[in-house]
Structure formats: C-alpha cells, structure tokens
C-alpha cells in the first residue's frame, strides 16, 4: 500500500506502526484519538501546517525500508 494524501492516518498506523514517530515529529501528538485516526494525511497536514507532499515522501521512505 502506497501512502497518499487521501490515506487515512489510522490505516497507515495499523499497517505501518513504524510511521508513528514521523507523525509525532511534525506535531501530530493525538494519534490515538478517534478523530485523528479517521483523518486523511492531507487533512491532518492542513491542520498542522505541514506540506503533505513532504510528509508523504518521508512516510513512504520509512515503509520502504
């Protein structure tokens, strides 16, 4: 599964738990909250002021290892 802007954070974390530190490093500290787990990567980036393309690149690099 490639991670995209429309990927749901909860799905990403369930399949690739190693991505949690990446989300935490950009200020997404509420990864366990039901609301945040249902957000898309793009929506979460908008809330946290993060470039979604940069985050997706980091996430996909982490899961490729």
PyMOL Python script that loads the backbone (N, CA, C, O; Angstrom):
from pymol import cmd

cmd.read_pdbstr("""\
ATOM      1  N   UNK A   1       0.848  -1.189   0.000  1.00  0.00           N
ATOM      2  CA  UNK A   1       0.000   0.000   0.000  1.00  0.00           C
ATOM      3  C   UNK A   1       0.885   1.240   0.000  1.00  0.00           C
ATOM      4  O   UNK A   1       1.662   1.446   0.932  1.00  0.00           O
ATOM      5  N   UNK A   2       0.775   2.052  -1.016  1.00  0.00           N
ATOM      6  CA  UNK A   2       1.490   3.326  -1.046  1.00  0.00           C
ATOM      7  C   UNK A   2       0.684   4.340  -0.253  1.00  0.00           C
ATOM      8  O   UNK A   2      -0.545   4.368  -0.325  1.00  0.00           O
ATOM      9  N   UNK A   3       1.372   5.152   0.488  1.00  0.00           N
ATOM     10  CA  UNK A   3       0.710   6.184   1.284  1.00  0.00           C
ATOM     11  C   UNK A   3       0.512   7.409   0.389  1.00  0.00           C
ATOM     12  O   UNK A   3       1.445   7.870  -0.268  1.00  0.00           O
ATOM     13  N   UNK A   4      -0.710   7.922   0.376  1.00  0.00           N
ATOM     14  CA  UNK A   4      -1.060   9.076  -0.445  1.00  0.00           C
ATOM     15  C   UNK A   4      -1.714  10.134   0.434  1.00  0.00           C
ATOM     16  O   UNK A   4      -1.921   9.924   1.629  1.00  0.00           O
ATOM     17  N   UNK A   5      -2.034  11.263  -0.166  1.00  0.00           N
ATOM     18  CA  UNK A   5      -2.711  12.338   0.572  1.00  0.00           C
ATOM     19  C   UNK A   5      -4.054  11.888   1.116  1.00  0.00           C
ATOM     20  O   UNK A   5      -4.492  12.360   2.165  1.00  0.00           O
ATOM     21  N   UNK A   6      -4.705  10.983   0.412  1.00  0.00           N
ATOM     22  CA  UNK A   6      -6.032  10.544   0.844  1.00  0.00           C
ATOM     23  C   UNK A   6      -5.993   9.362   1.814  1.00  0.00           C
ATOM     24  O   UNK A   6      -7.036   8.928   2.305  1.00  0.00           O
ATOM     25  N   UNK A   7      -4.801   8.841   2.090  1.00  0.00           N
ATOM     26  CA  UNK A   7      -4.682   7.737   3.044  1.00  0.00           C
ATOM     27  C   UNK A   7      -5.180   8.185   4.418  1.00  0.00           C
ATOM     28  O   UNK A   7      -4.942   9.315   4.844  1.00  0.00           O
ATOM     29  N   UNK A   8      -5.871   7.280   5.095  1.00  0.00           N
ATOM     30  CA  UNK A   8      -6.388   7.562   6.425  1.00  0.00           C
ATOM     31  C   UNK A   8      -5.297   7.236   7.452  1.00  0.00           C
ATOM     32  O   UNK A   8      -4.697   6.162   7.414  1.00  0.00           O
ATOM     33  N   UNK A   9      -5.052   8.167   8.357  1.00  0.00           N
ATOM     34  CA  UNK A   9      -3.953   8.019   9.316  1.00  0.00           C
ATOM     35  C   UNK A   9      -4.059   6.714  10.099  1.00  0.00           C
ATOM     36  O   UNK A   9      -3.053   6.029  10.278  1.00  0.00           O
ATOM     37  N   UNK A  10      -5.238   6.358  10.564  1.00  0.00           N
ATOM     38  CA  UNK A  10      -5.409   5.115  11.313  1.00  0.00           C
ATOM     39  C   UNK A  10      -5.012   3.894  10.504  1.00  0.00           C
ATOM     40  O   UNK A  10      -4.406   2.964  11.036  1.00  0.00           O
ATOM     41  N   UNK A  11      -5.352   3.889   9.217  1.00  0.00           N
ATOM     42  CA  UNK A  11      -4.985   2.776   8.341  1.00  0.00           C
ATOM     43  C   UNK A  11      -3.466   2.699   8.177  1.00  0.00           C
ATOM     44  O   UNK A  11      -2.880   1.617   8.199  1.00  0.00           O
ATOM     45  N   UNK A  12      -2.843   3.869   8.014  1.00  0.00           N
ATOM     46  CA  UNK A  12      -1.384   3.912   7.870  1.00  0.00           C
ATOM     47  C   UNK A  12      -0.721   3.370   9.136  1.00  0.00           C
ATOM     48  O   UNK A  12       0.196   2.552   9.060  1.00  0.00           O
ATOM     49  N   UNK A  13      -1.184   3.826  10.290  1.00  0.00           N
ATOM     50  CA  UNK A  13      -0.589   3.388  11.551  1.00  0.00           C
ATOM     51  C   UNK A  13      -0.818   1.901  11.808  1.00  0.00           C
ATOM     52  O   UNK A  13       0.061   1.223  12.340  1.00  0.00           O
ATOM     53  N   UNK A  14      -1.982   1.395  11.439  1.00  0.00           N
ATOM     54  CA  UNK A  14      -2.259  -0.029  11.634  1.00  0.00           C
ATOM     55  C   UNK A  14      -1.335  -0.892  10.788  1.00  0.00           C
ATOM     56  O   UNK A  14      -0.819  -1.908  11.254  1.00  0.00           O
ATOM     57  N   UNK A  15      -1.130  -0.484   9.548  1.00  0.00           N
ATOM     58  CA  UNK A  15      -0.303  -1.281   8.633  1.00  0.00           C
ATOM     59  C   UNK A  15       1.188  -1.022   8.843  1.00  0.00           C
ATOM     60  O   UNK A  15       2.008  -1.931   8.711  1.00  0.00           O
ATOM     61  N   UNK A  16       1.530   0.222   9.169  1.00  0.00           N
ATOM     62  CA  UNK A  16       2.937   0.622   9.305  1.00  0.00           C
ATOM     63  C   UNK A  16       3.153   1.363  10.624  1.00  0.00           C
ATOM     64  O   UNK A  16       3.307   2.584  10.616  1.00  0.00           O
ATOM     65  N   UNK A  17       3.167   0.664  11.743  1.00  0.00           N
ATOM     66  CA  UNK A  17       3.325   1.346  13.034  1.00  0.00           C
ATOM     67  C   UNK A  17       4.643   2.118  13.154  1.00  0.00           C
ATOM     68  O   UNK A  17       4.759   3.017  13.986  1.00  0.00           O
ATOM     69  N   UNK A  18       5.623   1.776  12.337  1.00  0.00           N
ATOM     70  CA  UNK A  18       6.907   2.478  12.372  1.00  0.00           C
ATOM     71  C   UNK A  18       6.788   3.927  11.894  1.00  0.00           C
ATOM     72  O   UNK A  18       7.737   4.700  12.021  1.00  0.00           O
ATOM     73  N   UNK A  19       5.627   4.301  11.344  1.00  0.00           N
ATOM     74  CA  UNK A  19       5.451   5.686  10.895  1.00  0.00           C
ATOM     75  C   UNK A  19       5.029   6.628  12.028  1.00  0.00           C
ATOM     76  O   UNK A  19       5.056   7.846  11.853  1.00  0.00           O
ATOM     77  N   UNK A  20       4.647   6.090  13.170  1.00  0.00           N
ATOM     78  CA  UNK A  20       4.188   6.929  14.283  1.00  0.00           C
ATOM     79  C   UNK A  20       5.189   8.023  14.650  1.00  0.00           C
ATOM     80  O   UNK A  20       4.776   9.170  14.818  1.00  0.00           O
ATOM     81  N   UNK A  21       6.485   7.726  14.784  1.00  0.00           N
ATOM     82  CA  UNK A  21       7.428   8.798  15.126  1.00  0.00           C
ATOM     83  C   UNK A  21       7.469   9.928  14.097  1.00  0.00           C
ATOM     84  O   UNK A  21       7.742  11.077  14.444  1.00  0.00           O
ATOM     85  N   UNK A  22       7.199   9.605  12.841  1.00  0.00           N
ATOM     86  CA  UNK A  22       7.195  10.651  11.805  1.00  0.00           C
ATOM     87  C   UNK A  22       6.014  11.583  12.027  1.00  0.00           C
ATOM     88  O   UNK A  22       6.162  12.803  11.961  1.00  0.00           O
ATOM     89  N   UNK A  23       4.836  11.013  12.293  1.00  0.00           N
ATOM     90  CA  UNK A  23       3.673  11.850  12.591  1.00  0.00           C
ATOM     91  C   UNK A  23       3.933  12.691  13.847  1.00  0.00           C
ATOM     92  O   UNK A  23       3.618  13.881  13.876  1.00  0.00           O
ATOM     93  N   UNK A  24       4.501  12.076  14.869  1.00  0.00           N
ATOM     94  CA  UNK A  24       4.772  12.797  16.117  1.00  0.00           C
ATOM     95  C   UNK A  24       5.773  13.925  15.906  1.00  0.00           C
ATOM     96  O   UNK A  24       5.654  14.986  16.518  1.00  0.00           O
ATOM     97  N   UNK A  25       6.757  13.700  15.042  1.00  0.00           N
ATOM     98  CA  UNK A  25       7.814  14.696  14.829  1.00  0.00           C
ATOM     99  C   UNK A  25       7.311  15.987  14.187  1.00  0.00           C
ATOM    100  O   UNK A  25       7.971  17.023  14.276  1.00  0.00           O
ATOM    101  N   UNK A  26       6.146  15.928  13.542  1.00  0.00           N
ATOM    102  CA  UNK A  26       5.620  17.151  12.924  1.00  0.00           C
ATOM    103  C   UNK A  26       4.463  17.743  13.727  1.00  0.00           C
ATOM    104  O   UNK A  26       3.741  18.615  13.244  1.00  0.00           O
ATOM    105  N   UNK A  27       4.296  17.255  14.964  1.00  0.00           N
ATOM    106  CA  UNK A  27       3.310  17.851  15.851  1.00  0.00           C
ATOM    107  C   UNK A  27       1.976  17.141  15.922  1.00  0.00           C
ATOM    108  O   UNK A  27       1.044  17.645  16.548  1.00  0.00           O
ATOM    109  N   UNK A  28       1.862  15.993  15.300  1.00  0.00           N
ATOM    110  CA  UNK A  28       0.613  15.236  15.373  1.00  0.00           C
ATOM    111  C   UNK A  28       0.667  14.326  16.596  1.00  0.00           C
ATOM    112  O   UNK A  28       0.944  13.131  16.490  1.00  0.00           O
ATOM    113  N   UNK A  29       0.396  14.915  17.757  1.00  0.00           N
ATOM    114  CA  UNK A  29       0.555  14.196  19.020  1.00  0.00           C
ATOM    115  C   UNK A  29      -0.690  13.446  19.461  1.00  0.00           C
ATOM    116  O   UNK A  29      -0.655  12.764  20.485  1.00  0.00           O
ATOM    117  N   UNK A  30      -1.762  13.546  18.743  1.00  0.00           N
ATOM    118  CA  UNK A  30      -3.003  12.893  19.176  1.00  0.00           C
ATOM    119  C   UNK A  30      -3.326  11.688  18.295  1.00  0.00           C
ATOM    120  O   UNK A  30      -4.472  11.506  17.883  1.00  0.00           O
ATOM    121  N   UNK A  31      -2.330  10.877  18.011  1.00  0.00           N
ATOM    122  CA  UNK A  31      -2.511   9.747  17.099  1.00  0.00           C
ATOM    123  C   UNK A  31      -3.482   8.701  17.623  1.00  0.00           C
ATOM    124  O   UNK A  31      -4.039   7.935  16.836  1.00  0.00           O
ATOM    125  N   UNK A  32      -3.695   8.650  18.918  1.00  0.00           N
ATOM    126  CA  UNK A  32      -4.615   7.680  19.479  1.00  0.00           C
ATOM    127  C   UNK A  32      -6.053   8.157  19.532  1.00  0.00           C
ATOM    128  O   UNK A  32      -6.956   7.374  19.824  1.00  0.00           O
ATOM    129  N   UNK A  33      -6.274   9.428  19.254  1.00  0.00           N
ATOM    130  CA  UNK A  33      -7.630   9.982  19.301  1.00  0.00           C
ATOM    131  C   UNK A  33      -8.446   9.448  18.120  1.00  0.00           C
ATOM    132  O   UNK A  33      -7.946   9.388  16.997  1.00  0.00           O
ATOM    133  N   UNK A  34      -9.692   9.064  18.372  1.00  0.00           N
ATOM    134  CA  UNK A  34     -10.519   8.556  17.272  1.00  0.00           C
ATOM    135  C   UNK A  34     -10.642   9.539  16.109  1.00  0.00           C
ATOM    136  O   UNK A  34     -10.652   9.128  14.949  1.00  0.00           O
ATOM    137  N   UNK A  35     -10.735  10.813  16.408  1.00  0.00           N
ATOM    138  CA  UNK A  35     -10.891  11.799  15.334  1.00  0.00           C
ATOM    139  C   UNK A  35      -9.656  11.843  14.442  1.00  0.00           C
ATOM    140  O   UNK A  35      -9.778  11.875  13.218  1.00  0.00           O
ATOM    141  N   UNK A  36      -8.480  11.845  15.040  1.00  0.00           N
ATOM    142  CA  UNK A  36      -7.268  11.939  14.223  1.00  0.00           C
ATOM    143  C   UNK A  36      -7.024  10.668  13.428  1.00  0.00           C
ATOM    144  O   UNK A  36      -6.490  10.726  12.320  1.00  0.00           O
ATOM    145  N   UNK A  37      -7.405   9.524  13.972  1.00  0.00           N
ATOM    146  CA  UNK A  37      -7.217   8.265  13.253  1.00  0.00           C
ATOM    147  C   UNK A  37      -8.103   8.198  12.011  1.00  0.00           C
ATOM    148  O   UNK A  37      -7.816   7.427  11.094  1.00  0.00           O
ATOM    149  N   UNK A  38      -9.169   8.988  11.966  1.00  0.00           N
ATOM    150  CA  UNK A  38     -10.066   8.977  10.822  1.00  0.00           C
ATOM    151  C   UNK A  38      -9.767  10.049   9.794  1.00  0.00           C
ATOM    152  O   UNK A  38     -10.430  10.122   8.759  1.00  0.00           O
ATOM    153  N   UNK A  39      -8.776  10.881  10.070  1.00  0.00           N
ATOM    154  CA  UNK A  39      -8.413  11.962   9.141  1.00  0.00           C
ATOM    155  C   UNK A  39      -7.527  11.443   8.021  1.00  0.00           C
ATOM    156  O   UNK A  39      -6.792  10.469   8.182  1.00  0.00           O
ATOM    157  N   UNK A  40      -7.615  12.110   6.896  1.00  0.00           N
ATOM    158  CA  UNK A  40      -6.664  11.798   5.822  1.00  0.00           C
ATOM    159  C   UNK A  40      -5.338  12.484   6.145  1.00  0.00           C
ATOM    160  O   UNK A  40      -5.287  13.417   6.946  1.00  0.00           O
ATOM    161  N   UNK A  41      -4.293  12.017   5.522  1.00  0.00           N
ATOM    162  CA  UNK A  41      -2.983  12.629   5.704  1.00  0.00           C
ATOM    163  C   UNK A  41      -3.046  14.097   5.285  1.00  0.00           C
ATOM    164  O   UNK A  41      -2.481  14.960   5.957  1.00  0.00           O
ATOM    165  N   UNK A  42      -3.722  14.376   4.194  1.00  0.00           N
ATOM    166  CA  UNK A  42      -3.815  15.752   3.704  1.00  0.00           C
ATOM    167  C   UNK A  42      -4.554  16.652   4.693  1.00  0.00           C
ATOM    168  O   UNK A  42      -4.120  17.777   4.943  1.00  0.00           O
ATOM    169  N   UNK A  43      -5.668  16.173   5.259  1.00  0.00           N
ATOM    170  CA  UNK A  43      -6.416  16.972   6.233  1.00  0.00           C
ATOM    171  C   UNK A  43      -5.574  17.254   7.470  1.00  0.00           C
ATOM    172  O   UNK A  43      -5.565  18.377   7.973  1.00  0.00           O
ATOM    173  N   UNK A  44      -4.875  16.252   7.957  1.00  0.00           N
ATOM    174  CA  UNK A  44      -4.036  16.431   9.140  1.00  0.00           C
ATOM    175  C   UNK A  44      -2.913  17.433   8.858  1.00  0.00           C
ATOM    176  O   UNK A  44      -2.571  18.246   9.716  1.00  0.00           O
ATOM    177  N   UNK A  45      -2.354  17.370   7.676  1.00  0.00           N
ATOM    178  CA  UNK A  45      -1.293  18.312   7.316  1.00  0.00           C
ATOM    179  C   UNK A  45      -1.818  19.742   7.287  1.00  0.00           C
ATOM    180  O   UNK A  45      -1.125  20.669   7.708  1.00  0.00           O
ATOM    181  N   UNK A  46      -3.033  19.921   6.795  1.00  0.00           N
ATOM    182  CA  UNK A  46      -3.628  21.259   6.749  1.00  0.00           C
ATOM    183  C   UNK A  46      -3.804  21.818   8.160  1.00  0.00           C
ATOM    184  O   UNK A  46      -3.543  22.996   8.403  1.00  0.00           O
ATOM    185  N   UNK A  47      -4.243  20.979   9.076  1.00  0.00           N
ATOM    186  CA  UNK A  47      -4.450  21.417  10.465  1.00  0.00           C
ATOM    187  C   UNK A  47      -3.122  21.772  11.130  1.00  0.00           C
ATOM    188  O   UNK A  47      -3.047  22.714  11.919  1.00  0.00           O
ATOM    189  N   UNK A  48      -2.076  21.009  10.807  1.00  0.00           N
ATOM    190  CA  UNK A  48      -0.786  21.191  11.471  1.00  0.00           C
ATOM    191  C   UNK A  48       0.198  22.055  10.681  1.00  0.00           C
ATOM    192  O   UNK A  48       1.343  22.227  11.099  1.00  0.00           O
ATOM    193  N   UNK A  49      -0.237  22.596   9.553  1.00  0.00           N
ATOM    194  CA  UNK A  49       0.626  23.491   8.776  1.00  0.00           C
ATOM    195  C   UNK A  49       1.836  22.793   8.171  1.00  0.00           C
ATOM    196  O   UNK A  49       2.929  23.356   8.123  1.00  0.00           O
ATOM    197  N   UNK A  50       1.633  21.575   7.715  1.00  0.00           N
ATOM    198  CA  UNK A  50       2.727  20.776   7.154  1.00  0.00           C
ATOM    199  C   UNK A  50       2.457  20.538   5.672  1.00  0.00           C
ATOM    200  O   UNK A  50       1.312  20.339   5.266  1.00  0.00           O
ATOM    201  N   UNK A  51       3.512  20.560   4.872  1.00  0.00           N
ATOM    202  CA  UNK A  51       3.386  20.264   3.450  1.00  0.00           C
ATOM    203  C   UNK A  51       3.093  18.771   3.288  1.00  0.00           C
ATOM    204  O   UNK A  51       3.925  17.944   3.660  1.00  0.00           O
ATOM    205  N   UNK A  52       1.931  18.411   2.744  1.00  0.00           N
ATOM    206  CA  UNK A  52       1.593  16.988   2.638  1.00  0.00           C
ATOM    207  C   UNK A  52       2.536  16.199   1.741  1.00  0.00           C
ATOM    208  O   UNK A  52       2.788  15.022   1.998  1.00  0.00           O
ATOM    209  N   UNK A  53       3.056  16.821   0.704  1.00  0.00           N
ATOM    210  CA  UNK A  53       3.979  16.107  -0.183  1.00  0.00           C
ATOM    211  C   UNK A  53       5.259  15.711   0.550  1.00  0.00           C
ATOM    212  O   UNK A  53       5.781  14.614   0.351  1.00  0.00           O
ATOM    213  N   UNK A  54       5.762  16.612   1.400  1.00  0.00           N
ATOM    214  CA  UNK A  54       6.964  16.311   2.179  1.00  0.00           C
ATOM    215  C   UNK A  54       6.702  15.160   3.153  1.00  0.00           C
ATOM    216  O   UNK A  54       7.523  14.253   3.290  1.00  0.00           O
ATOM    217  N   UNK A  55       5.552  15.207   3.825  1.00  0.00           N
ATOM    218  CA  UNK A  55       5.226  14.158   4.786  1.00  0.00           C
ATOM    219  C   UNK A  55       5.060  12.815   4.080  1.00  0.00           C
ATOM    220  O   UNK A  55       5.570  11.802   4.559  1.00  0.00           O
ATOM    221  N   UNK A  56       4.368  12.791   2.968  1.00  0.00           N
ATOM    222  CA  UNK A  56       4.153  11.547   2.231  1.00  0.00           C
ATOM    223  C   UNK A  56       5.480  10.952   1.778  1.00  0.00           C
ATOM    224  O   UNK A  56       5.667   9.736   1.810  1.00  0.00           O
ATOM    225  N   UNK A  57       6.385  11.801   1.364  1.00  0.00           N
ATOM    226  CA  UNK A  57       7.710  11.322   0.953  1.00  0.00           C
ATOM    227  C   UNK A  57       8.419  10.637   2.127  1.00  0.00           C
ATOM    228  O   UNK A  57       8.996   9.563   1.961  1.00  0.00           O
ATOM    229  N   UNK A  58       8.376  11.252   3.304  1.00  0.00           N
ATOM    230  CA  UNK A  58       9.011  10.667   4.496  1.00  0.00           C
ATOM    231  C   UNK A  58       8.331   9.354   4.898  1.00  0.00           C
ATOM    232  O   UNK A  58       9.003   8.379   5.234  1.00  0.00           O
ATOM    233  N   UNK A  59       7.005   9.335   4.862  1.00  0.00           N
ATOM    234  CA  UNK A  59       6.260   8.136   5.255  1.00  0.00           C
ATOM    235  C   UNK A  59       6.561   6.974   4.315  1.00  0.00           C
ATOM    236  O   UNK A  59       6.823   5.860   4.767  1.00  0.00           O
ATOM    237  N   UNK A  60       6.523   7.231   3.008  1.00  0.00           N
ATOM    238  CA  UNK A  60       6.793   6.161   2.047  1.00  0.00           C
ATOM    239  C   UNK A  60       8.237   5.682   2.115  1.00  0.00           C
ATOM    240  O   UNK A  60       8.507   4.502   1.892  1.00  0.00           O
ATOM    241  N   UNK A  61       9.159   6.572   2.418  1.00  0.00           N
ATOM    242  CA  UNK A  61      10.549   6.157   2.599  1.00  0.00           C
ATOM    243  C   UNK A  61      10.676   5.240   3.813  1.00  0.00           C
ATOM    244  O   UNK A  61      11.421   4.261   3.778  1.00  0.00           O
ATOM    245  N   UNK A  62       9.958   5.551   4.876  1.00  0.00           N
ATOM    246  CA  UNK A  62      10.018   4.738   6.094  1.00  0.00           C
ATOM    247  C   UNK A  62       9.450   3.339   5.878  1.00  0.00           C
ATOM    248  O   UNK A  62       9.981   2.363   6.407  1.00  0.00           O
ATOM    249  N   UNK A  63       8.375   3.239   5.104  1.00  0.00           N
ATOM    250  CA  UNK A  63       7.776   1.923   4.893  1.00  0.00           C
ATOM    251  C   UNK A  63       8.523   1.106   3.844  1.00  0.00           C
ATOM    252  O   UNK A  63       8.343  -0.109   3.770  1.00  0.00           O
ATOM    253  N   UNK A  64       9.349   1.743   3.041  1.00  0.00           N
ATOM    254  CA  UNK A  64      10.106   1.045   2.028  1.00  0.00           C
ATOM    255  C   UNK A  64      11.336   0.341   2.616  1.00  0.00           C
ATOM    256  O   UNK A  64      11.910  -0.544   1.982  1.00  0.00           O
ATOM    257  N   UNK A  65      11.727   0.731   3.803  1.00  0.00           N
ATOM    258  CA  UNK A  65      12.931   0.144   4.426  1.00  0.00           C
ATOM    259  C   UNK A  65      12.671  -1.226   4.952  1.00  0.00           C
ATOM    260  O   UNK A  65      13.572  -1.857   5.503  1.00  0.00           O
TER     261      UNK A  65
END
""", "prot")
cmd.dss("prot")
cmd.show_as("cartoon", "prot")
cmd.util.cbc("prot")
cmd.orient("prot")
